[in-house]
């Protein structure tokens, strides 16, 4: 009997329970792994089929979406204004129209996700072709730049006569000769032709980089991939080319894949394009994967069981012995000294338990002492009839958060003089201001709450249902009068919100207060912005008018400090007359600084401030009056214009010759080739040289020069617009009007009228 009791007692030991628990967990996980393995083994083949099917569907969607995008993009370009203008030309094409079409193609080629190597627009009536590099003779295009034995110029000429609008051709190797690299290079491309159905005059040839498209659209571990047209002809293929000799007939099967000669052919036909996409997977590779996975899973399962059983025994023993010692240490807490162990961690636990026991004894003694004090104060309160907060029943406590309230925001602004005079920092000063506001508000509103949101933002909640009564107005005026005594160091902006019914509207009240803080006018005094009882004033257009903005940028690029400062002062004076807010003036100053910085970056200039001087943004935030804004912007523009002038004075004789020649021959046909011929250099070198020296492209500089000359003639003469267009080098008045409107935002006639009526 005693033996049975001993066995029962031992079975209840921590070691046996831990070991039994570990073994049960191991058994459960082992059973789960066996079931998972059996299920996985039965479904592995199906999962591989499903993976390849989903992968091919994803590939088809990617290719079809991309082909649809290319068709839409190329057809849109076919019907663009530039293409239609060149298609209707019967003689020498307009240079500007050719440039416009070339720029459009360059923009299209800059869209890397299209994976286009080039786009060529051919005009049979003009016998020219235009691509990203410029214009070419149609007869020489495929002999010089895109040479292929499969696709000759006679082939493309015949294809242009066929009745279709979009056609994809099989991929082929093209020998390409770049404009600046005469040595040919081989590249595999997928040609695409787009044209108007029934018309062969204008065609667009796009060359899709097949390898880049495959890398993006077909993510598979299998390397054999085909694209066939509706007739079964191979459009594009990668992988083992020997598989092309004996392909199955995909039109006679309606399943997801076909088993053919020890291979699985996963295929899908697109109803939109008619293309058939095929992914070829050797059946042997699937069997090998299944076998390898079986071996790996069984090996891992056996290893996991062995490690789990050994770990269970080890940790059960490790847990059992230390816990015995911990129990012993707990039972000896009242001993004079805590028990010690050989393990450092258990010594820490023993000492900590002893400390907790001592803290518990001290806390009980302290509570006993304080209980007597509480009883004493309770008696005193009862004698004096003072009702403490704890005596008020919970149901009778006022719920202020559900009452109507007004939020008052106080924004602090520290002047530069504050740093050098006061002996404490802004944090301490803000705390003193907050305490003063809280004390003042509590005198008038007993339940008001004042708290500091940020260093320069203090909020007060007033539980009242009147927007700005006489009492609140007098309280805010008192705060203003007191703080005005230190006006040389600090001033406030005080914004009062509307009345809100409950605490759920705290966010709305805070946002309204911040919005009203932005209505502050420019001065250095404390302002109170209360809810308006009248309609909001009309919104003015602060800053430059469109015409002033154009003049400012012209004078800024020219380095004319006086003219830019005059324009800025005129805008600031207009804002002062219309009572613009301080926020609007700050936005205007930041806009001027942004324009100057962009111009300096364009001209490759850098205006380095002194190491100890504040940034332009900090200087703007330190401006509180119109005079301070004028002073800051005048100095900033003067320094910027000086840098620009120095840059202009540093031009060498080549740039000077080019600009002077363009000035004196503005009405003639000007191009890089003409200037390069006069300077005896190549056009490519001259283009890069001019951009490096001036920070602007040659064609952009020429267009800007012509528009500036046109502006001068529009404002200084009564000449007809057609005559002005010819005088500045535009042979077509429509081209002149279009370029003028693109540059200024208005037509030449509207520009002339606006100068007469004023801003």
N, C-alpha and C positions, 0 to 999 in steps of 0.2 A: 504493500500500500504506500509506504514511504517512497519507494522507487517511482511509482506513478506520479506522486505529488512532486517529486524532484523534476521529473520530465516535464510536467505541466508548468512548473515554475520557470524552468529554463526556456520553455517555448515562449513564455511571456517576456523574456529578456529583450533589451533594445537591439542587441546584435542579431538575434534570430529574426525579429520582426523586420529589421532593415534588410537583411539578406533575403528573406522571403518576399518582401515588397519589390526589391530589385529584380529577383528572378521572375516574378509575375509580370513586371513591366517588360522584361526581355522577351518573355514568352508571347506577350501581346504583340510586340513589335515584330517578332519573328513570324508570327502567324500573318500579320498584316503584310509583311514583305513577300511571304510565299503566295498569298492571294494576289498581291499586286504583280508579282513576277508572272504568275500564270495568266493573269488578264493581259499584261503587257505583251507577253510572248504571242498570245492569240491575236492581238490587235496591232502588232508592230507592222506587219505587211500592209494592213489597211491604212495605218497612219502614214506610211511612206507614200502610198497612192494618193492619199488625201493631201499630203504636203505638196507633192508635185502638181496636183490639180489646182490647188489654191495658188501656188506660185505662178503657174502658167496664166491663170485668170488675172492675177495682179499684173503680170507682164503685158497681157493683151490690153487691159484697161489703160496702162501707161502709154503703150504705143498708139492706141486708137485716139486717146485724148490728145497726144502730142501731134499726130497727123491732122486731127481736126483743128488744133490751134494753128498749125502751119498753114493749112488751107485758108482759114479765116484771115490770118495775118497777111499772107501773100495776095489773096484776092482784094483785101482792103488796100494794099499798096498798088495793085493793078488799077484800081479806080481812084487813086489819089489825084489831087489837083495837079501836081507836077507831071505825073505819068500821062494824064489826059491831055495836058497842054502840049507835051512833046509828041504825043500820038497824032494830034491834029495839025502839027507843024508840017509845012510843005517845002520849006527852005531851010536856011541855016538856023539851028535851034538857039533859043535864048540862053545865054550863058548863066544867068541867074537861075533859070528854071533847072538847068542841068545841075547846078550847085545845090539847089534845094532837094532834088531827087537823090543826089549823092549823099547829102546830109541825112536824109530819111533812111537810106540804106545803112549808113554807118550807125545810126541810132538802133536800127533793127539788129545789126550784127553785134552791137554792144550788149544785147540781151543774151547772156551766156546760156541760160536754161533752154534756149531754142536749139542749141547744138548745131548751128549753121556755120559751115566753113565760108560760104559766100552766097550772095544773091545777085543775079545778073538780070537786068531788064533790057530786052532787045526791041529795037524799033526798026521794023523793016523799011518804013517809009524814009527814015533818016540814015539807015545802014550803020547805025551806031549801037553800042551796048554800054550800059552804065552799071558799075558795081561799086563796092565799098572803096575801091582805090581810085575811082574816077571814070572817065569815059574811054572807050576803045572802038576800033573799027570792028564791026560784026564779023567780017570775013577772017580777021586774024585772031579772034578771041580764043578759039579752041586749038589753034596751032601754037600759040605762045604761052597761054596761062593754064588752060585746062585741056591737056592733050590725053586722049584715050583711044585705043584701037577699036573699042566697042562703040564709042559715042563720038562720031565725027561731026563736022559742021553740016555735011550733007544729011546725016541722020536727023539732026535737030531741025534742019530746014524742012524735011519731010514730015516730022512729027508736028510741026507748027500748023500744017495743013489739015490735020485730022480733027474730027468734030468732038472735042472733049474740053473740059475746063480744068481738070485736075488729074494728073497722071504720075504714078510712082514707078520708077524704073529699077531694074536689078543693080545691085552695088557693083562697082568696078574700081580698079586702080587708076588714079589720075596722076599724070605728071604735071606738077605745078611749078611755074616760074614766078616768083614774087617780084614786085616792082623794084625793090632794092636788093634783091638777091637773085641774080640770073641763073644760078645753078638749080636744076629741076629737083623736086622731091616727090616721092610716091606717097599717096594717101588714099585709103579706101573710103569712097563717098557714095551716098545714095542720091541719085539725081531725082528731082521733082520738077515737073513742068506745070505752070498755071497760065491759062489764057482765057480770053473771052470766048465762049462757045459760039462757033460760026465765024470767028475772026482770027486771022493769022498775022495781023499787022504788029501787035504787041504781045510779047510772051515774057514770062518770068521763069528763070531757071534757078532753083535753089539746090544747094549741095549739102545734104545732111551728113554730118560726121557719124558714120554708122557705129564705130567703136565706142565713142563717147555715149551715144544713145543706148547701146547695149549695156554698158557699165552702169548707167543710171536706172534703166527700166527693167533689167532682167537680173534679179538677185537669186542665183541658184548655185548649188554645189556641183551641178552637172554642167559640163562644158559644151555639149552638143545642142545647138539651137538653130532652127530654120524659120524663115518666113517665105511662104509661097503665095503666088497670086491665085486667083480663082480657077485658073486653068492648070494649076499644079506646077508652074514654072518657078524655080528658085529665085527669090528676090535678094535674100541675104542669108548667109550661113556662117557659123563658126564651129570649130571642132573637127571631128573626123570626116574628111571629104569623101571617104570611100562609102559612107552610108548613103550618099546621094545617088549611087548607081542603082539601088533597088529599094525605092521607097514604096510603102503600101499605098493603096488607093483610099484616101481619106473620105472620099465622097460616098463610099459604099458602107460606111459604118456610122452609127449614131451613138456610140459609147464615148466615154471620156478618154479612153486610150485603146491602142491596138498592140497586141503581141505579134511581133514579126521578126523572125530570125534572131531569137535570143535577145531581143531588145523590146522595151516598152516605149511606144510612141504616144506621148501625151500631146493632144492637139486641140485647137479651138479655132473655128472659123468666125470671122467678124461679119455680121450682116450689113454693117455700114460700108466698110471698105472692100469686102470680099476677100481679104487676106486670110491665109491660114497660118497659124503660129504653131510650131512643133517643137517640143522639148524631148530629146531622146535620152533614155536612161537604160543602161545595160541591165538585164534581169539578174545577171551574175552578181553585180554590185549590191543589189537588194538582199540576196541570199547571204553574202558575206557580212553585210551589216547586221543581219538578224543573228547569225552565228556568233559574231564578236560580242554583241550585246548580251547574249545568253551566257557566254563564258564570264564576261565582266560582272554581271549581276550575281551569278552564283558565287564567284570568288569573293566579292564584296560582302555577301550575306554570311558566308562561313567566317570570314575574318571578323566581321562585326559581332557575331555571336561569341566567338572566343574572347575578344577584347572586353565585351560587355560582362561576361561571367567573371573574368578575372578582376575587372574593375569593381564589380559589385562586392566581391569578397574583401578586396582591399579597403574600400571606403567604409564598409560595414564595420570592419575592425578599427579603422581610424576614428569613426564617429563614436563607437561604443566606449572606448577607454577614456577619452577626454571628457565625455559627458558625465561619467562617474565622478571624475575629479571636480567637475563644475557643481554637481549636486552636493558633494562634500563641502565645497567652499561656501555654497549658499547656506548650508546648515550651520556653518561656523562664523556667520556674520557678526554675531554678538560677542565673539571672542576678542580678547585684548588686542591681538594682532591678526591680520588676515593670513590665511594659509599661502604658502609659496609652492611653486611648481618649477619643473625644469624647462617648461616651454614658456617663452617670454609672453606670448599672447594671453595664456591663461593667468599669468601673474598680473597682467594689465586688467583682465576681467575681474579677478579677485579684488584688486585694489579699488577698481571702480565701484564694485558692489559695496565695498566697505564705505567708500565716500558717499554713495547714494544713501546708505543707511544712516550715516552721520548727518547728511543734509536733511533727511526725513525727520530726524530727531530735532534738529535745529529749527526746521520749519514749523513743527508742532509747537515748540516752545514760543516761537515768534507769534504764531497765530493766537496762542493762549494769551500772550501779552496784549496784542492788538484787540483781541475780543473785549478785554477789560476797558481799553480806551474807547472802543466803539460804544460800549454800554454807557460810558461816562458822557460822551458827546450826545448820545441819544437822550439822556436825561436832560442835559443842558438845552437841547433843542425843544424838548417838550415844555420846559419851564418858560423859555422865551417865545414859545408858539411859532417856531420856525419849522416849516414843512419842507423836508428834504425831497430830492428828486425820487428817491426810492420809495417814499411814502405815497406817491401819486399812482393810482391804479393804471395799468397799461391802456385800458379802454379810454381813459380821460386824457392821455398825453396828446398834445396838439400835433396834427400831421401837416406841417408847414409845406411839405413838398407837393401837396395836392391843392395849395392855394394859388391864386393868380400872382404873378410876379413880374418885375421889371429888371432887366439886366443892364448894368451900367459898366462900360469898359473904360479903363484909364490907361492910355498908352504913353509911356515916358520917353522923352527924347533928351539925351544928354549932349550938351554942346562941347566943342573942343576945349573950352576954358575949364570945364569940370576936371579934366585930368591933371592940370597943373596947379590947382588951388586947393582942392579938398584933400583931407588927410585919409579918407577911406574910399574904398572902391565903389563901383556901381551896384554890386550885390547888396552891400550894407546900406547904401543910399536908397535903393528900391525897397528894402525892408522897412526903413524909417517912414518912407512915403506910404507904404501899405498900412503900417500901424496907425499913422495919422488919419488916413481915409477910414479905416475900420472904426477908430474912436469917434470920428465925426459922424459917421453913418449910424452907429449904435445910439448916439444921443437922440437922434430924430426917429430912427426905426429900430425898435428894440430887437426884433427878430431878424434883422438883416445879417447876411453872411458875406464876408470879404475874404478873398483868397487870391494868391499870386499864381498866375498861370505860367509866366515866363519872367525873365529878368526885367523886361520893359512892359509887361502886361499885367494889370490888376483888374479883377472882376468883383463886382458887388451885386448880390441878389437882394432886391427889395420886395418884400411881400406886400404888394398893394395892387389896387385895381384902377388906378388913375395914371395916365401916361406921364405927364409932367406937371404936377400941381405946384402951387406956390411954395409949399414946404420943400419939395425936392429941388426946385429951382434955386431957392435961397441956400440950401445946403451945398449944392454944387458951386454956386457963386462964392460961398465962404471958402471952400477948398481952393478955388482958383485964386482968391485974394491972398490966401496964406502962401501958396506956392509961387505966386508972382513976386514975392520978396526975394526969391532966389532965381529970378528969371534970367540972370546972366549966366547961370549954369545949367538950368533944366527948365523945360516946359512940358505941358501935358496936352493930349487930345482926349476929350471926354465925349463918349458916344452913348446915348440913351436909347434903348430898344423900345418897341411897342409893348403893350401888356399881353402876356401869354397866360393861358388858363391853368396849366399844370406842368409838372416836371418833365413830362414827355416832350415838351417843346424846348428843352435846354439847348439842344443842338441848333435849332432854328434861330433862337434868340442870339446865340453866340455868333452864328454866321451873319445875322443882320447887324450886330454890333461891329463886327470886323468890316462889313461893307460900308457902314456909316463913318468909320474911322478914315476911310479913303477919301471922304468928301472934304477933308481939311483943306483950307486955303493957305496960300503961302504967306507966312509971317513967323515971327519968333515969340509968339505969345500963346498962352494956354487958351484953347478953344473948346466950347461946349456945343456939340452937334446933337440937337434934340430932334424927335420925330416931327416931320414937316406937316403943318396944317393946311398947306396949299399944294397945288399940283407941282410935280417935278419940273424943273426948267428944261427946255429943249436941249438935246445932246448936240454939242458942237463937234466939228471935226478939228481936233487939236493937231498942232504940228504943221507940216508942210502941206500945201496943195500939190496936186500931181505935177503941175508945171514948175513949181518951186523945187520939188524933189529932183526933177530932171536937171534943172539949172545947177542945183547944189552938187550933184554927182559930176556934171561936166566941169565945173570950176574946181572941185576937189581933185579930179584926175589931172587937171592942169596945174595944180599947186597954187591956185589963186586964193591966198588967205583972206584978203580983204572982202572979196565977193562972198565967200562961204560964211564969214562972220556976219556980214550984212544980212544975208538970208536968214541965219539963225536968230539974230536979234529981232528981225521983223516978225518972225513966227512967235517968239517969246512975248513981244509987245502985244501981238494980237491975242495971245492966250491970257495975258494980264488984263486986257480990256474986256475980254469975255468972262473974266473971273474963273479961270481954269483952276482945278484942284491941284494940290501939291503932288498927288499921285500921277496926274496927267503930265505935269512938268518933269517928273522923274522918268516916266516912260519915254518922253520926247528926248531927254538928254541921253538915256541909254540907247535909244535908236540912233542918235547921231554918232555916239561912240562905236556902235556896232558897224555902221556904214564906213566909218574911217578905218576901223580895224580890217574889214574885208578888203578895202581898197589897198591898204598897206600890204596885206598878205598877197594880193594879186600882183602888186609891183615888187614883191619879194623884199619888203622893207620891214624893219623891226624897231619899234620905238620902245627902247628899254628904259623903264623908270628908275629913279634912284633907289638904292637898297632900302633906305629908311622912309621913302615916300609912300603914301597910301595908294591903293589901286584906283583906277577911274571910278569903279563902282562905289568904293568907300567915299571918294570925294563927292560923288553925286548925292549920296545919302546925307552928306554934311551940308548940303545947300538947303537953306530954309527960305530964301527970298529970291525975287527975280534977278536982282543985281548979282547975287552969288552964282546963280545959274549962268548969267551972261559972262561973268568973269572966268568961271571954270571952262566953259565951252570955247571962249575966245582964246584962252591959253592953249587948250588942247588942239584946236584947229590950227593955230599958228605953228606949233611944233610939228604937227603932221604935214602941213603945207611946206614947211622948210625941208623936211625929209624928202618929200616928193620933188621939190625944186632941185635939190641936190642930185637926185636920181636922174632928172631930166637933163641937168647940166653935164652929167657924166656920159651922155650919149656919144658914141664915136662917129666918125665921118660916114660910115655905111648907113647907120640908122638915120642920121641927119639927111643924107642924100635921099633916102627912100621917102621920109616924111615930107621934105621940101618938094620932091618930084610929084608926089601925090597931090600936094597943095596946089601946085602950078598947073597940073594936068588933070584936074578933078573932073572935067567934062569929057575926057577921052576914055577909051577902053584901057583899063588898068588891070594888070594881073602880075602874079609872081614871076611868070615866065618872062614878061617884058622887062621887069626890073633886074631879074637875074641875068638876062642877056646884056643889059647895059653895064652891069657890074662884073660880067665875065665869071659868074659862079653858077652853081646848079640851083634850081628852084628849091629843092629839098633842103639844101644847106642854108639858103637865104631864109626860108620859112622858120627853121629852128633857131637861126641867129636872131631874127627879129623878135621871136617870142621870148628868147632868153634876155634880150636887152630891154624890152618894153613891158614884158609881162602880159602881153595880149597877142592873139593870133592876127596875122596879116589881114585876113578877110574881115574880121571883126573891127579892126582899126579902120579899114577902108570904108566899111558901112557906116561906122560912127562918124567919120569925117564927112561923108556925103550928107548924112542927116543933119549934122551941125551946120554945114554950109547952107543946106536947104532952109533951116530955121532962120538963119541970118537973112536970107533973101526973102522969106515970107514976112518977116517983121520989118525989113528995111526997104521993101519995094512993093509995087503993085503989079509985078509981073505975073503972068498966068502960070498956073500950076504945071501945065504941060511944058512951058518954056523952062521953068525952074528944074523940072525933072531932067530935061536934056542937059541943062547947064551943069548939073552935078553928076552926070555920067549915066543916067538911066535912059535907055532908048525906048522903054515902054512906060507910059504913065501909070498903068495898072501895077507894074512891078514897083514903081516908086511909091505909090500910095500904100501898097501892102507892106513894104519895108518901113515906111514912115510910121504907120499905125502900129507895127510890131515893136518899134523902138519907143514911141511916145505914148501909145495907148489911144491916140486920136488921129483922125485924118488930117492932111495938110490944111484943108479948108477950116476944119474945127479949130486947129491950132492958131490959125490967123485970127479967127473970130474971138477966141479966148484971150488973146493978147490985147485986143481992142477993148473988151469988156472988163478986163482985170480979174484977179482971183476972187 
